Amino acid sequence: MSPNMGPVPDNSTIVYYAVLTIEPSALPNITDKLSSMVLDGTHNVLVSDFAVTTKCDPAAVCSCQAGHAWSNEVCEKKSDCCNPTNPTKCSLPKDLDPICHPTTRVTIYGSIFLNNEIYYHSMADPNTPKFKALAQKLIDKMKPVYNTLLRFDGIQVTGFRLGVYASFEVYVNTRMNTKTLGQKTAAAEKALNNTIEVETEGLVDISAPENPVKLNSMVDIVCNWSQNDTAVQEWNQATPKEVSQITNGTESIVTSQGRGTTKLTLIQTSGIWAGLITCTFRPELDTGVKILHRASFKLDVALLPQIDIFSDPQFPECERGSTVVSVRVKCQIKNSTEQYAVHWIVKGNYSELATGADVG
């Protein structure tokens, strides 16, 4: 369950999660009472936007409610819960909270250039006093700004690197417009007296075919950004070796379908297209803050395997007076989760392989 603290977007808000063990029939009474609760009349602290996010049965088998999905923590520690091919119900260990987040949840990834700080190697370890002290210092200045975003759900500093740069993440359980985010980030820059660049995940919707896609097939990947701001649109592909921009070419076509929609068409998929495909919208803001909105899809191409073939004996020798020689032929590919149909061509005949049968 996730009630939102503070119904007014300009006021500070925070999301709280509660795990309740109750009879199903009692749920309407509890939601009614919590939705009208005033925690502090003096400071006008209200509980609002009460929602049931997750339901569990007596056997601790849980499922996300409509409009919600398992949290990143659940997906990391119990990955089968987040496998789209599996049922939505999931059995979780006792030490893992059954938390589902709204599908409208937005993660803001920020990078701060700390021109007034000196980098120490100890800052690479989040458990050191140096890391904790500087992280808390940054959070104390940024939180009063970002927690005015409606349904604010937390902020954390995730690391420091040479430069000196600090990385942070802000979690918000609803979508916001770019202008609002730009204003908040500009205010955070002023509070820190440092430059901030941000990227968002959750403001752009991406649609793509079901994996794996067939080899040599045509694939359309579409990104939609539901805001009317002018933005530069870009596509990239990330592989373990490199990140490269995707433009119009012999195998790819990039088309803009208005301010908020861009489509990537892969004319003939091959192994070179396997990887993380990302679309980016870069809006132009009056505040001068650099904001990127991104969505990604991991493209898996069903490739034909590299086949090694062996015969036993390797060099069959025909005996005198015999027209038939028995030879065992073995085909071998690397271990794979792909499902392949196996065929043999013998004397020009093309047929499916029958297990245990002789071909001749």
N, C-alpha and C positions, 0 to 999 in steps of 0.2 A: 504494500500500500504506500502511496506517495502523496501526502498532502503538501500543498505549496504554501509557504509562509509569506503573506503579504500580497494582496490582490492588485496593488497599484504598481505599474511598471517602473515609476520613478523612485519608488521606495526600495529599501533593501529587501531581498527575498532569499529564501533558502528552501530546499526540498528536504524533507525528512522521510525516512523509510521505517515502517513498523511491521513486525511479523506478529500476527494475532492468531491464536487458536480459538476458534469460535464455532458455534453451530451455524450452518448456512442460513437458517431462518432469522438469525440475529443480525445479519449483516446490514439490512436496511436501517435498523434502529441506530446502529453504530455510525453509519455514514451520515445520517441525518444530524446526529448530535455533534460529530466532529466538524461538519460543514458549517455549523452555526456557532462554533466555539470562539470565544474571545479570550486569548491568553493573557493579555495585559491591556486593560481598558485605558490606562494612563497614556501609554505609548502607541495605542491603536494597533496592537499586534493581533492579526487575525489568521485563522486557518481557512484556506480556500482551495479550490480545485482538487478536492479529495477524489482519489481514483484507486480502484483495485487493479493492481498490475499483474498479480500472480495468484494462482489458486493451486492448493495441494490437497491430495486426498489423505486418508488416515495412514496409508502405506508410504507417505512422503514422496509420492509421484506427483510432480508439479508441471504446470503448463502456464505459458504467458497468455494473458487476455488479449482480446482484439486491440490492435494498434500498439502492441508492445513486443519487444524481442529480448532475448536473454542478454544480460550484462556482459561486458568484455571479460570480467573475472570468471564468470561461469563458462564462457566459451574457451578461455585459456585452460581452465582446470578440468573441464568436462566437455571436450570438444565435440563428442558425439551428440550432445544436446543441441548444438548449433549446425549440425549437418542437415542441409535442406532436404536430403533424401530420407531422413529419419522422421518418425512421428514427432509432433510438437511436445508431447509429454516426456518428462525426463526425471529420472531418479537421482537425487543429489546426495552427497555425503553430508553428515551432520555438521561438519565444520564449514560448510559452504552455504551462504545465505541464498535463498531462492529469489533473486532480484531480477525483475525484467524492467527495462527502460522503454520509454516511449519511442516509437519509430521516428518521431520528429526530433529526437535528441541531436544536438549539434555539439561537436567538439571543436574548440578553437585552439589551434597550435600557434604559440607565439615565440618570437625570438627577440631578445633585448640586447642591444649593444651597450655594454657597461663601460663607458669611456673613463669612468672615475674609479675603476676597480683594478686590482692587480691579481693576475691568475696564479694560484698555487696548485701544485700537483695534488694536494690533499682534497681539492675541490672536485676531483673526479669521483670521489667516494661519497655517496649520499649519507653515510653513517658517521662522517667526521663532524666535529663541532664547527669547523669553518664552513662546510656546506650548509649545515642546518641553520647557522646564524644568518648567512647571506640570503638563503632561501626565504627564511621567515621575514627578513627585512623587506624583501621584494613583495611578498604576499601581503604584508601589512599595508603597503602603499597601493597595490593594485586591487585588492579585494573590495574596498569601499566603492570602487568605480564599477567593476564588473558585476558585483552582486546586485546592482540595480537593474540588470537584465532580468526580464520576467522568467521565473522558474530556474533561477541560478542554482546549480547543483554542486559547485565546488571549484577550487582552483589549486593547482600544485606546481611547484618548480620541479622539473624532471632532470635537469642537468646543467653543467657549466662546461664550456670548452674554451680553448685558446682564443684570445682575441681582445677583450673577454666578452663572451656571449652567454646569456642564460636562456634556457628553453623552459617554457611553461605551457600548461594546458588549462583551459577553462571549459567546464561542462555546463550546458544549458539544456533543459528538457523541453524546449520549444524553439521554433525557428524565429529569427529576427531579420530585419532588413539591413542592407549593407550600410545605409546612412547612419542608422543607430549604432551599429558596431564600430563604424569609423569614428563617430563622436566619442564613444566610450574609450576607444583605444587612444585617441588624441588626448583625452583627459588623463589616461594612465601614463602617457608619455610626459605630460606636464608634471604629474605627481612624482615621477621617477627622475625627471630631467634627463631622460635617455630616449633613444629612438627604438620603436617597436615595429616589427613586421609580423603579420598574422596570416595564417591559412585556416580555412574552415573545412570541416567534413560533416555533411548532413544537410547542407543548403542546396546541393545539386543532386538531382535524381539521375541515375544511369540505368539504361535498359540494354540488355545484351542477350544473345541466345544461350540456351542451356549448354553447359560443358559436358563432355568435350565436343568441339565442333568438328565436322568432317573435313578431311584433307581435301584441298582444292575446291572447297565450297565458298559461296559468297556470304559475307557476314556484315550485318549492320549493327553498329553500336551508337546509341543516341543518348545525349546528355541534355537535360532540361533544367534551367535555372529560372525560377518563378518570379524574377524581379525584372523590372523594365529599365534598369540602369544600363547605360552604354558600357560594354565590356569587350576586351580583346579575348578571343577564343583560341584555345591551343590544345593540341593532342600530343601525348608523349607515350613512349614505351620504355619500361624498365626491365632489364634482364640482369642476371647476376654479374654480367660483365660491364654494362653501361646503361646510361639513360639517353635516349635519342628522341628528337622531335619528329612527329609524323606529319608529312605534308602530302600534297597531290603527287602521285607517281604512277608507275606502271601497275602496281598492285593495290594502291590505296587512293581513295577520293575523300577529301574533307569538304563538307558543305555547311554553310551557315543558313539556318532556317528561321531568321529573325534574331532579335537581341538575345533571347533566352534559350535558343535551341541550336545545337550543333550535332552533326552526324558524321561518323566515320564509317566508310564502306571499304571493306577488304574484298577486293574482286576475286582473289584466288588465295585462300589461306594455305600457308605452308608452315614449316617448323620455325621459320624466322619470326613469325608473329606471336609465338607463344611467349607469355610474360605478362607483366602488369600494365594494362592500358589505362591511361589517366587523361581525363579532360579537365581543362582549367579555364575559369572565367576570371579575367583581371579587370575589375571595374575602375573607372576614373572618378576619384573622390576630390571634393573641394578641400578637405582637411589635409590632403597630402599624405595620408597614411596609406601604406602599401598593404592591400588585402587581396588574397587569392582564394577563390572558391573552387574546390576540387572534388571529384568523384572518381573511383577506380573500379576496374573489373579485371580479374585474373583470367586471361584467355588460355585455354588448354586445347591444343590441336591434336586430334587423334592421328598420329603418324604411323606410317607403315614401318615395320621393324627391319633392322639390318639382320639378314638371315645368313648364318654359316651352315654349309652343307657338307656332310662327310659320307663316305661309303666304306663298307667293310665286306670284302677286302678292298683296299684302296685302289689296287690295280688288278682287277679280276682277269684270270687267264683261262681261256676256253680249252677244255680238254679235247683230245682227239675223239671224234665220233659223237660229240655232244653238242647240241644246239642251244641248250638252256644252261645258264649259270646263275646260281642264287646269290644275290647281292643285297645287303641291308643298307639302306640309305637313311641317314639321320639329318634332320634339319633342327637348328638351334637358334633361339633368339634370347636376348637379355630378359630377365625376369620382369614382368610388367603386369599392371592391373588392368590393362586394356583387354577387351575381348575380341579375338580374331577368328574369322572363318578360314579354315585351312583347306587348300585345294592342291591337287597334284596334276601335273600334265605329263602323261606317259604316251609316247608314240603319237603325239598330236591330239590325244584325247584329254578333255578338261573335265574333271569330276571332283566332287567333294571327297575328302578323305574319310574312309570308313575305318573306325578303330579296330585294329587286329586283323584287317583284311589284307590279302596279298594283291598287288597291282602287277599287271604284266601286259 
